[in-house]
Amino acid sequence: MRIGLWIGGNRLEDFVDNARQAKEAGFPSVWSGQIFGLDTLTAFAVAGREVSGLEWGTGVVPIYPRHPIALAMQALTTNAAVGGRLTLGIGPSHQVVVEALHGLDYSRPASFTGEYLQALLPLLREGKVSYAGSQVTAHVTLDPDKALGVPVLLSALAPRMLRLAGSVADGTVTWMTGPKTVATHVVPSIRAAAADAGRPEPRVVMALPVAVTDDVAQARARAGEIFAIYGGLPAYRAVLDREGAEGPGDVVIAGDAATVKAQIAELAGHGVTDFAAVTFTDRERTLSALQELL
């Protein structure tokens, strides 16, 4: 199981500095989401020109309101900038974001995602597509300057999305999803979908907050405050309920160094191929423990 580090920041310089620190610390990959700050793929392109040798993974870029042709061109450009080491994690976001902020229809997110992948994947793998669905249409041949081959991970929690992640995409990237849910729901579902489709065993990237600390209760309370929004979003609420977690603070990996390392190492046995650590408190102690897992 590979151990990566979640990075971010409000400035491009933050992405560059955080990526450089991750590389110097020995982490093979960095990951970042797309919310309402800097555009992550653009930030990766800038940072990747400064820091080489890392894998750059998005977790995730929302597909609404990005047309697959536009996203493919941006991803291929970023892939060229980072030396062909981009992994594109995508997802349909949430109803409250898509409808309230963008004013778009979110009545069929799973079917929209399926059509989106039918348009996006050929563009990233072959540089061309001719597809017409009920919600997505794309007819184009790109000139990607030989930056093809970007793997695509799908944010997938519900059964239909997990089938897409395993049968069509290259795997999944999860967030706020605890170890029990990953072991008993995510991994079996996505592996079965991949096997049924004759696809390689999928990648399972698991991202969670991590803290090496002497005060676990305080760390969980702090995480509950920082990540409170995820406890109210239906998709995350469903997996928190499945885990038996009251809120985001309950799925945090926290404790002394030995406890944290043991909990992370255990994930490999659940079928997790990559763990992306999100540090939020006691950063230096946490990074030191994570380095011992590399």
LUMVOLO-213480 format. One record per residue (C-alpha): residue number from 0; residue in one letter; chain; x, y, z. Coordinates in nm, 4 decimals, always signed. Example, Ala and Ser with C-alpha at 12.3 -4.5 7.8 and 13.67 -1.06 7.14 Angstrom:
<sites>
[site 0 'A' 'A' [+1.2300 -0.4500 +0.7800]];
[site 1 'S' 'A' [+1.3670 -0.1060 +0.7140]];
</sites>
This chain:
<sites>
[site 0 'M' 'A' [+0.0000 +0.0000 +0.0000]];
[site 1 'R' 'A' [+0.1377 +0.3374 -0.1029]];
[site 2 'I' 'A' [+0.1220 +0.6305 +0.1397]];
[site 3 'G' 'A' [+0.0538 +0.9742 -0.0076]];
[site 4 'L' 'A' [+0.0058 +1.3166 +0.1398]];
[site 5 'W' 'A' [-0.2857 +1.5566 +0.0961]];
[site 6 'I' 'A' [-0.1731 +1.9068 +0.0040]];
[site 7 'G' 'A' [-0.3389 +2.2370 -0.0731]];
[site 8 'G' 'A' [-0.3312 +2.6045 +0.0077]];
[site 9 'N' 'A' [-0.4746 +2.9421 -0.0804]];
[site 10 'R' 'A' [-0.1828 +3.0400 -0.3033]];
[site 11 'L' 'A' [+0.0024 +2.8685 -0.5842]];
[site 12 'E' 'A' [+0.3164 +2.9035 -0.3747]];
[site 13 'D' 'A' [+0.1519 +2.6892 -0.1074]];
[site 14 'F' 'A' [+0.1009 +2.4036 -0.3549]];
[site 15 'V' 'A' [+0.4622 +2.4281 -0.4664]];
[site 16 'D' 'A' [+0.5979 +2.4427 -0.1114]];
[site 17 'N' 'A' [+0.3762 +2.1603 +0.0152]];
[site 18 'A' 'A' [+0.4620 +1.9392 -0.2805]];
[site 19 'R' 'A' [+0.8329 +2.0037 -0.2346]];
[site 20 'Q' 'A' [+0.8072 +1.9197 +0.1364]];
[site 21 'A' 'A' [+0.6203 +1.5983 +0.0526]];
[site 22 'K' 'A' [+0.8879 +1.4923 -0.1932]];
[site 23 'E' 'A' [+1.1728 +1.5771 +0.0441]];
[site 24 'A' 'A' [+0.9966 +1.3722 +0.3132]];
[site 25 'G' 'A' [+0.9855 +1.0732 +0.0780]];
[site 26 'F' 'A' [+0.6167 +1.0579 -0.0089]];
[site 27 'P' 'A' [+0.5574 +0.9185 -0.3601]];
[site 28 'S' 'A' [+0.2306 +1.1002 -0.4247]];
[site 29 'V' 'A' [+0.0367 +1.4128 -0.3384]];
[site 30 'W' 'A' [-0.3400 +1.4536 -0.3516]];
[site 31 'S' 'A' [-0.5767 +1.7479 -0.3430]];
[site 32 'G' 'A' [-0.9451 +1.8182 -0.3880]];
[site 33 'Q' 'A' [-1.1310 +2.0799 -0.5892]];
[site 34 'I' 'A' [-1.3602 +2.2953 -0.3795]];
[site 35 'F' 'A' [-1.3972 +2.6727 -0.4105]];
[site 36 'G' 'A' [-1.0411 +2.7971 -0.4104]];
[site 37 'L' 'A' [-0.7647 +2.7494 -0.6617]];
[site 38 'D' 'A' [-0.8268 +2.5259 -0.9603]];
[site 39 'T' 'A' [-0.6485 +2.2062 -0.8587]];
[site 40 'L' 'A' [-0.5405 +2.0885 -1.2029]];
[site 41 'T' 'A' [-0.3943 +2.4311 -1.2801]];
[site 42 'A' 'A' [-0.2184 +2.4381 -0.9433]];
[site 43 'F' 'A' [-0.0785 +2.0899 -1.0116]];
[site 44 'A' 'A' [+0.0510 +2.2025 -1.3504]];
[site 45 'V' 'A' [+0.2334 +2.4935 -1.1904]];
[site 46 'A' 'A' [+0.3705 +2.2928 -0.8977]];
[site 47 'G' 'A' [+0.4621 +1.9984 -1.1182]];
[site 48 'R' 'A' [+0.6954 +2.2166 -1.3227]];
[site 49 'E' 'A' [+0.8778 +2.3012 -0.9999]];
[site 50 'V' 'A' [+0.8695 +1.9611 -0.8264]];
[site 51 'S' 'A' [+0.9341 +1.6479 -1.0318]];
[site 52 'G' 'A' [+0.9012 +1.2791 -0.9559]];
[site 53 'L' 'A' [+0.5689 +1.2836 -0.7693]];
[site 54 'E' 'A' [+0.2353 +1.1376 -0.8647]];
[site 55 'W' 'A' [-0.0325 +1.4076 -0.8627]];
[site 56 'G' 'A' [-0.3844 +1.2897 -0.7774]];
[site 57 'T' 'A' [-0.7091 +1.4846 -0.7644]];
[site 58 'G' 'A' [-0.9656 +1.3781 -0.5110]];
[site 59 'V' 'A' [-1.1821 +1.4952 -0.6725]];
[site 60 'V' 'A' [-1.2603 +1.7323 -0.9613]];
[site 61 'P' 'A' [-1.6407 +1.7724 -0.9903]];
[site 62 'I' 'A' [-1.7769 +1.6865 -1.3341]];
[site 63 'Y' 'A' [-2.0586 +1.9402 -1.3116]];
[site 64 'P' 'A' [-2.0419 +2.1910 -1.4871]];
[site 65 'R' 'A' [-1.7263 +2.0845 -1.6766]];
[site 66 'H' 'A' [-1.7880 +1.9380 -2.0217]];
[site 67 'P' 'A' [-1.5797 +1.6202 -2.0722]];
[site 68 'I' 'A' [-1.3965 +1.7710 -2.3697]];
[site 69 'A' 'A' [-1.2913 +2.0709 -2.1611]];
[site 70 'L' 'A' [-1.1867 +1.8528 -1.8681]];
[site 71 'A' 'A' [-0.9950 +1.6160 -2.0963]];
[site 72 'M' 'A' [-0.7975 +1.9015 -2.2507]];
[site 73 'Q' 'A' [-0.7147 +2.0442 -1.9094]];
[site 74 'A' 'A' [-0.6172 +1.7045 -1.7696]];
[site 75 'L' 'A' [-0.3955 +1.6213 -2.0660]];
[site 76 'T' 'A' [-0.2256 +1.9599 -2.0400]];
[site 77 'T' 'A' [-0.1671 +1.9085 -1.6681]];
[site 78 'N' 'A' [-0.0412 +1.5559 -1.7325]];
[site 79 'A' 'A' [+0.2168 +1.6940 -1.9741]];
[site 80 'A' 'A' [+0.3221 +1.9533 -1.7159]];
[site 81 'V' 'A' [+0.3727 +1.6937 -1.4391]];
[site 82 'G' 'A' [+0.5700 +1.4532 -1.6540]];
[site 83 'G' 'A' [+0.2883 +1.2096 -1.7263]];
[site 84 'R' 'A' [+0.2211 +1.1423 -1.3580]];
[site 85 'L' 'A' [-0.1361 +1.2717 -1.3182]];
[site 86 'T' 'A' [-0.4166 +1.0589 -1.1743]];
[site 87 'L' 'A' [-0.7526 +1.2220 -1.2349]];
[site 88 'G' 'A' [-1.0073 +1.1624 -0.9628]];
[site 89 'I' 'A' [-1.3542 +1.2854 -1.0566]];
[site 90 'G' 'A' [-1.7002 +1.2810 -0.9038]];
[site 91 'P' 'A' [-2.0512 +1.4218 -0.9452]];
[site 92 'S' 'A' [-2.0323 +1.6444 -0.6354]];
[site 93 'H' 'A' [-2.3571 +1.6969 -0.4420]];
[site 94 'Q' 'A' [-2.7095 +1.8086 -0.5150]];
[site 95 'V' 'A' [-2.6838 +2.1204 -0.3009]];
[site 96 'V' 'A' [-2.3763 +2.2335 -0.4952]];
[site 97 'V' 'A' [-2.4902 +2.1449 -0.8457]];
[site 98 'E' 'A' [-2.8448 +2.2782 -0.8162]];
[site 99 'A' 'A' [-2.8085 +2.5677 -0.5722]];
[site 100 'L' 'A' [-2.4728 +2.7040 -0.6899]];
[site 101 'H' 'A' [-2.4676 +2.6114 -1.0583]];
[site 102 'G' 'A' [-2.8394 +2.5960 -1.1300]];
[site 103 'L' 'A' [-2.8018 +2.2618 -1.3084]];
[site 104 'D' 'A' [-3.0144 +1.9483 -1.3015]];
[site 105 'Y' 'A' [-2.9018 +1.6814 -1.0545]];
[site 106 'S' 'A' [-3.1903 +1.4413 -1.0919]];
[site 107 'R' 'A' [-2.9813 +1.1567 -1.2435]];
[site 108 'P' 'A' [-2.6215 +1.1897 -1.1202]];
[site 109 'A' 'A' [-2.5268 +0.8236 -1.1664]];
[site 110 'S' 'A' [-2.6523 +0.7997 -1.5244]];
[site 111 'F' 'A' [-2.4926 +1.1375 -1.6020]];
[site 112 'T' 'A' [-2.1626 +1.0116 -1.4600]];
[site 113 'G' 'A' [-2.1849 +0.6983 -1.6724]];
[site 114 'E' 'A' [-2.2342 +0.9009 -1.9887]];
[site 115 'Y' 'A' [-1.9632 +1.1437 -1.8848]];
[site 116 'L' 'A' [-1.7152 +0.8575 -1.8551]];
[site 117 'Q' 'A' [-1.8146 +0.7294 -2.1992]];
[site 118 'A' 'A' [-1.7036 +1.0645 -2.3383]];
[site 119 'L' 'A' [-1.4071 +1.1380 -2.1114]];
[site 120 'L' 'A' [-1.2217 +0.8068 -2.1038]];
[site 121 'P' 'A' [-1.1643 +0.7700 -2.4809]];
[site 122 'L' 'A' [-1.0305 +1.1253 -2.4909]];
[site 123 'L' 'A' [-0.7771 +1.0505 -2.2168]];
[site 124 'R' 'A' [-0.6840 +0.7084 -2.3519]];
[site 125 'E' 'A' [-0.6998 +0.7609 -2.7279]];
[site 126 'G' 'A' [-0.7324 +1.1355 -2.7839]];
[site 127 'K' 'A' [-1.0629 +1.1101 -2.9662]];
[site 128 'V' 'A' [-1.4308 +1.0351 -2.9055]];
[site 129 'S' 'A' [-1.7606 +1.0158 -3.0867]];
[site 130 'Y' 'A' [-2.0392 +0.9723 -2.8365]];
[site 131 'A' 'A' [-2.3998 +1.0883 -2.8126]];
[site 132 'G' 'A' [-2.5967 +1.0074 -2.4993]];
[site 133 'S' 'A' [-2.9167 +1.1470 -2.3562]];
[site 134 'Q' 'A' [-2.7255 +1.3892 -2.1312]];
[site 135 'V' 'A' [-2.3726 +1.4094 -2.2741]];
[site 136 'T' 'A' [-2.2525 +1.4526 -2.6313]];
[site 137 'A' 'A' [-1.8909 +1.4718 -2.7449]];
[site 138 'H' 'A' [-1.7424 +1.4470 -3.0947]];
[site 139 'V' 'A' [-1.3806 +1.5569 -3.1226]];
[site 140 'T' 'A' [-1.0218 +1.4556 -3.1958]];
[site 141 'L' 'A' [-0.7626 +1.6218 -2.9768]];
[site 142 'D' 'A' [-0.3955 +1.6942 -3.0293]];
[site 143 'P' 'A' [-0.2707 +1.6164 -2.6793]];
[site 144 'D' 'A' [+0.1008 +1.6217 -2.7611]];
[site 145 'K' 'A' [+0.1348 +1.2553 -2.6581]];
[site 146 'A' 'A' [+0.0197 +1.3106 -2.2966]];
[site 147 'L' 'A' [-0.2388 +1.0330 -2.3230]];
[site 148 'G' 'A' [-0.2939 +0.7622 -2.0667]];
[site 149 'V' 'A' [-0.4305 +0.9537 -1.7681]];
[site 150 'P' 'A' [-0.5868 +0.7047 -1.5225]];
[site 151 'V' 'A' [-0.9295 +0.8019 -1.3922]];
[site 152 'L' 'A' [-1.0604 +0.7287 -1.0443]];
[site 153 'L' 'A' [-1.4258 +0.7805 -0.9595]];
[site 154 'S' 'A' [-1.5566 +0.9038 -0.6275]];
[site 155 'A' 'A' [-1.7924 +0.6146 -0.5584]];
[site 156 'L' 'A' [-1.9928 +0.5201 -0.2518]];
[site 157 'A' 'A' [-2.3305 +0.4014 -0.3804]];
[site 158 'P' 'A' [-2.3544 +0.0594 -0.5530]];
[site 159 'R' 'A' [-2.4133 +0.1967 -0.9037]];
[site 160 'M' 'A' [-2.1182 +0.4325 -0.8803]];
[site 161 'L' 'A' [-1.8944 +0.1569 -0.7482]];
[site 162 'R' 'A' [-1.9887 -0.0576 -1.0477]];
[site 163 'L' 'A' [-1.8825 +0.2252 -1.2778]];
[site 164 'A' 'A' [-1.5574 +0.2735 -1.0865]];
[site 165 'G' 'A' [-1.4677 -0.0913 -1.1247]];
[site 166 'S' 'A' [-1.6042 -0.1752 -1.4677]];
[site 167 'V' 'A' [-1.5220 +0.1420 -1.6615]];
[site 168 'A' 'A' [-1.2832 +0.3635 -1.4641]];
[site 169 'D' 'A' [-0.9522 +0.2631 -1.3056]];
[site 170 'G' 'A' [-1.0695 +0.2580 -0.9457]];
[site 171 'T' 'A' [-1.2056 +0.4809 -0.6747]];
[site 172 'V' 'A' [-1.0966 +0.7500 -0.4318]];
[site 173 'T' 'A' [-1.2889 +0.7776 -0.1043]];
[site 174 'W' 'A' [-1.3198 +1.0464 +0.1588]];
[site 175 'M' 'A' [-1.4786 +1.0306 +0.5045]];
[site 176 'T' 'A' [-1.5283 +0.6577 +0.4561]];
[site 177 'G' 'A' [-1.4180 +0.4423 +0.7477]];
[site 178 'P' 'A' [-1.2252 +0.1140 +0.7380]];
[site 179 'K' 'A' [-1.5236 -0.1120 +0.8033]];
[site 180 'T' 'A' [-1.7172 +0.0391 +0.5139]];
[site 181 'V' 'A' [-1.4186 +0.0178 +0.2824]];
[site 182 'A' 'A' [-1.3548 -0.3453 +0.3748]];
[site 183 'T' 'A' [-1.7134 -0.4718 +0.3606]];
[site 184 'H' 'A' [-1.8699 -0.2474 +0.0966]];
[site 185 'V' 'A' [-1.6322 -0.0488 -0.1232]];
[site 186 'V' 'A' [-1.3611 -0.3058 -0.1963]];
[site 187 'P' 'A' [-1.5844 -0.6114 -0.2555]];
[site 188 'S' 'A' [-1.8209 -0.4128 -0.4788]];
[site 189 'I' 'A' [-1.5560 -0.2514 -0.6952]];
[site 190 'R' 'A' [-1.3485 -0.5685 -0.7289]];
[site 191 'A' 'A' [-1.6535 -0.7675 -0.8359]];
[site 192 'A' 'A' [-1.7429 -0.5035 -1.0947]];
[site 193 'A' 'A' [-1.3914 -0.5069 -1.2359]];
[site 194 'A' 'A' [-1.3791 -0.8856 -1.2514]];
[site 195 'D' 'A' [-1.7182 -0.9072 -1.4240]];
[site 196 'A' 'A' [-1.6000 -0.6560 -1.6852]];
[site 197 'G' 'A' [-1.2654 -0.8284 -1.7397]];
[site 198 'R' 'A' [-1.0808 -0.5250 -1.6079]];
[site 199 'P' 'A' [-0.7621 -0.5198 -1.3997]];
[site 200 'E' 'A' [-0.7992 -0.5100 -1.0222]];
[site 201 'P' 'A' [-0.9003 -0.1522 -0.9435]];
[site 202 'R' 'A' [-0.7087 +0.0999 -0.7439]];
[site 203 'V' 'A' [-0.8657 +0.1968 -0.4101]];
[site 204 'V' 'A' [-0.7395 +0.5280 -0.2753]];
[site 205 'M' 'A' [-0.8600 +0.6042 +0.0767]];
[site 206 'A' 'A' [-0.8259 +0.9546 +0.2212]];
[site 207 'L' 'A' [-0.8844 +1.0316 +0.5883]];
[site 208 'P' 'A' [-0.7730 +1.2881 +0.8463]];
[site 209 'V' 'A' [-0.4784 +1.1652 +1.0537]];
[site 210 'A' 'A' [-0.3330 +1.2931 +1.3791]];
[site 211 'V' 'A' [-0.0536 +1.1623 +1.5996]];
[site 212 'T' 'A' [-0.1524 +1.3140 +1.9296]];
[site 213 'D' 'A' [-0.1599 +1.2692 +2.3058]];
[site 214 'D' 'A' [-0.5197 +1.3915 +2.3221]];
[site 215 'V' 'A' [-0.7358 +1.1764 +2.0941]];
[site 216 'A' 'A' [-1.0636 +1.3230 +2.2191]];
[site 217 'Q' 'A' [-0.9467 +1.6749 +2.1435]];
[site 218 'A' 'A' [-0.8249 +1.5711 +1.7969]];
[site 219 'R' 'A' [-1.1577 +1.4086 +1.7147]];
[site 220 'A' 'A' [-1.3451 +1.7148 +1.8399]];
[site 221 'R' 'A' [-1.1219 +1.9407 +1.6311]];
[site 222 'A' 'A' [-1.1778 +1.7242 +1.3220]];
[site 223 'G' 'A' [-1.5505 +1.7327 +1.3891]];
[site 224 'E' 'A' [-1.5369 +2.1122 +1.3679]];
[site 225 'I' 'A' [-1.3105 +2.1354 +1.0632]];
[site 226 'F' 'A' [-1.4936 +1.8718 +0.8597]];
[site 227 'A' 'A' [-1.8446 +1.9273 +0.9973]];
[site 228 'I' 'A' [-1.9969 +1.9932 +0.6533]];
[site 229 'Y' 'A' [-1.9401 +1.6329 +0.5469]];
[site 230 'G' 'A' [-2.1627 +1.5031 +0.8237]];
[site 231 'G' 'A' [-2.4611 +1.6697 +0.6600]];
[site 232 'L' 'A' [-2.4064 +1.5828 +0.2930]];
[site 233 'P' 'A' [-2.6258 +1.2827 +0.2016]];
[site 234 'A' 'A' [-2.3537 +1.0771 +0.0304]];
[site 235 'Y' 'A' [-2.1145 +1.1086 +0.3236]];
[site 236 'R' 'A' [-2.3911 +1.0783 +0.5809]];
[site 237 'A' 'A' [-2.4775 +0.7401 +0.4302]];
[site 238 'V' 'A' [-2.1260 +0.5999 +0.4681]];
[site 239 'L' 'A' [-2.0846 +0.7498 +0.8150]];
[site 240 'D' 'A' [-2.4060 +0.5753 +0.9162]];
[site 241 'R' 'A' [-2.2835 +0.2511 +0.7599]];
[site 242 'E' 'A' [-1.9648 +0.2854 +0.9639]];
[site 243 'G' 'A' [-2.1629 +0.3538 +1.2811]];
[site 244 'A' 'A' [-2.0028 +0.6976 +1.3092]];
[site 245 'E' 'A' [-2.1872 +0.9926 +1.4536]];
[site 246 'G' 'A' [-1.9781 +1.2423 +1.2616]];
[site 247 'P' 'A' [-1.6505 +1.3037 +1.0769]];
[site 248 'G' 'A' [-1.4507 +1.3078 +1.3986]];
[site 249 'D' 'A' [-1.5313 +0.9430 +1.4555]];
[site 250 'V' 'A' [-1.3543 +0.8196 +1.1400]];
[site 251 'V' 'A' [-1.0326 +1.0105 +1.2038]];
[site 252 'I' 'A' [-0.7203 +0.7988 +1.2516]];
[site 253 'A' 'A' [-0.5802 +0.9333 +1.5772]];
[site 254 'G' 'A' [-0.3602 +0.8223 +1.8651]];
[site 255 'D' 'A' [+0.0049 +0.7818 +1.9491]];
[site 256 'A' 'A' [+0.2498 +0.7016 +1.6712]];
[site 257 'A' 'A' [+0.2281 +0.3251 +1.7160]];
[site 258 'T' 'A' [-0.1524 +0.3292 +1.7113]];
[site 259 'V' 'A' [-0.1728 +0.5474 +1.4017]];
[site 260 'K' 'A' [+0.0824 +0.3399 +1.2109]];
[site 261 'A' 'A' [-0.0961 +0.0174 +1.3008]];
[site 262 'Q' 'A' [-0.4375 +0.1491 +1.1945]];
[site 263 'I' 'A' [-0.3034 +0.2684 +0.8591]];
[site 264 'A' 'A' [-0.1040 -0.0474 +0.7938]];
[site 265 'E' 'A' [-0.4179 -0.2536 +0.8623]];
[site 266 'L' 'A' [-0.5928 -0.0885 +0.5674]];
[site 267 'A' 'A' [-0.3794 -0.2816 +0.3190]];
[site 268 'G' 'A' [-0.5464 -0.5995 +0.4394]];
[site 269 'H' 'A' [-0.8834 -0.4449 +0.3587]];
[site 270 'G' 'A' [-0.7841 -0.4003 -0.0056]];
[site 271 'V' 'A' [-0.6746 -0.0359 +0.0076]];
[site 272 'T' 'A' [-0.4005 +0.0240 -0.2492]];
[site 273 'D' 'A' [-0.3222 +0.3846 -0.1528]];
[site 274 'F' 'A' [-0.3737 +0.5887 +0.1622]];
[site 275 'A' 'A' [-0.3812 +0.9687 +0.1323]];
[site 276 'A' 'A' [-0.3180 +1.1267 +0.4716]];
[site 277 'V' 'A' [-0.4877 +1.4556 +0.5543]];
[site 278 'T' 'A' [-0.2995 +1.6214 +0.8401]];
[site 279 'F' 'A' [-0.4970 +1.8743 +1.0428]];
[site 280 'T' 'A' [-0.3246 +1.8977 +1.3822]];
[site 281 'D' 'A' [+0.0097 +1.7966 +1.5349]];
[site 282 'R' 'A' [+0.1447 +1.8017 +1.1801]];
[site 283 'E' 'A' [+0.5140 +1.7404 +1.2470]];
[site 284 'R' 'A' [+0.4527 +1.4401 +1.4730]];
[site 285 'T' 'A' [+0.2026 +1.3012 +1.2253]];
[site 286 'L' 'A' [+0.4379 +1.3381 +0.9298]];
[site 287 'S' 'A' [+0.7170 +1.1701 +1.1218]];
[site 288 'A' 'A' [+0.4990 +0.8663 +1.1911]];
[site 289 'L' 'A' [+0.3776 +0.8507 +0.8319]];
[site 290 'Q' 'A' [+0.7347 +0.8560 +0.7027]];
[site 291 'E' 'A' [+0.8027 +0.5364 +0.8949]];
[site 292 'L' 'A' [+0.5374 +0.3645 +0.6815]];
[site 293 'L' 'A' [+0.7031 +0.4574 +0.3519]];
</sites>
